[in-house]
Amino acid sequence: MKWTDTLDIAIELVDAHPDVDPQYIRFTDLHAWVMALDGFDDEPDKSSEKILESIQMNWIEEKD
């Protein structure tokens, strides 16, 4: 997965962190958790606030 795979990342985060409410996550934590996902293979500095917001929104939708 790459940073642009925001929906796939969100689905993986639902499984990896089932007890987390993504609405209240800090972007620093989100960035670290994405980097730690199995199958994630992209450079840390290729993320942006826009990408992290997209991941967060997809995560909120997938959790519901």
N, C-alpha and C positions, 0 to 999 in steps of 0.2 A: 504494500500500500504506500501511496505517496500522500502528501498534504492535500492534494486536490481530490482525493477520494473521501470526501467528507461524510457521505452517507455510510460507506463501509466502515469508516473509523467509528462513527457514532454507534453502529450496531455492535461492534466489538467492545466499545466502552460500556454498553448496557450489560453485556455478559460479564465483563471484567470488574465492574463496580455497581452491582445491583442495588446497593443500599444508598447510593449517592443521589441527591437531587441535583441534576445538572443545571438547574436554574440559578443555583447559588455557588457554583464552582468558580474559583479564581483561575484566570487564564494561565498563570504560572503553573498551577497544579495540572490543568488540562494539558498544557504543553508537555509536561513531564510524563503524564499518563499515556499520551499518544506515542511518545518516543519509546515507551516501555512495552507497547503492544507487540505480540508475536506477529510477524509478517509485515511490520512497519519498517520501511527501508527508504528513508529520505533524510536530507540534511536538516539539522535543527534550525538553521537560520533561514530556511525557505518558508517558514510559517509567517503568518501576519495576523493582525487583529481581525481582519475580515475573514480569514480562513478559520480561526478559532471560534469566531461568532457563528459561522456556518456549521461547524462541528457541534457546537453547543445547541443550536436550534434543532439540528437533526436528532441529536441525543434526546432532547425534550420530547420531540414528536415520537421517536421510537419507544421511549419509556412508557408513554401513555397507552 
